[in-house]
Amino acid sequence: MISIRPVSDLRNKFTEIEKEVNGGDPVFLTKNGYGTMVVMSISAYSNLTSGVEKALDEADEYATASNERMTHEEVFGSLRRRLNE
């Protein structure tokens, strides 16, 4: 369930927010009615970023093993063509 709370709850009701976060749900915090941040558990954050870390590690390994290099225009030109197909 989506939980939206004022940022002041982080200080005043920390244990409640901690229980929600440890239950696996992120808590969205607002300031003056506008979203400012999201609080989530370390395990949820790790799950969210693990794919990115793996992809970066694979890219580093490929760059180390290969002499192939591409220019900025080659990389982004290729991406633009794929997106426009």
Backbone hydrogen bonds, N-H to C=O, Kabsch-Sander energy under -0.5 kcal/mol:
donor,donor_aa,acceptor,acceptor_aa,energy
3,S,26,P,-0.7
4,I,2,I,-0.5
5,R,28,F,-2.9
7,V,30,T,-3.2
9,D,6,P,-2.1
10,L,7,V,-1.4
11,R,7,V,-0.6
11,R,8,S,-0.7
12,N,8,S,-2.6
13,K,9,D,-2.7
14,F,11,R,-0.5
16,E,13,K,-0.5
17,I,13,K,-2.0
18,E,14,F,-3.0
19,K,15,T,-2.0
20,E,16,E,-2.0
21,V,17,I,-2.7
22,N,18,E,-2.8
23,G,19,K,-1.1
24,G,21,V,-1.8
25,D,20,E,-1.6
27,V,39,V,-2.6
28,F,3,S,-3.1
29,L,37,M,-3.1
30,T,5,R,-2.3
31,K,34,Y,-2.8
34,Y,31,K,-1.6
36,T,29,L,-3.0
37,M,29,L,-1.4
39,V,27,V,-2.8
45,Y,41,S,-2.3
46,S,42,I,-2.7
47,N,43,S,-2.4
48,L,44,A,-2.0
49,T,45,Y,-2.1
50,S,46,S,-1.6
53,E,49,T,-2.4
54,K,50,S,-2.3
55,A,51,G,-2.2
56,L,52,V,-2.5
57,D,53,E,-2.3
58,E,54,K,-2.4
59,A,55,A,-2.2
60,D,56,L,-2.3
61,E,57,D,-2.3
62,Y,58,E,-2.4
63,A,59,A,-2.5
64,T,60,D,-2.1
65,A,61,E,-2.0
66,S,62,Y,-1.4
75,V,71,T,-2.2
76,F,72,H,-2.6
77,G,73,E,-2.2
78,S,74,E,-1.8
79,L,75,V,-1.9
80,R,76,F,-2.5
81,R,77,G,-2.3
82,R,78,S,-2.1
83,L,79,L,-2.4
84,N,80,R,-1.9
85,E,81,R,-0.6
85,E,82,R,-0.8
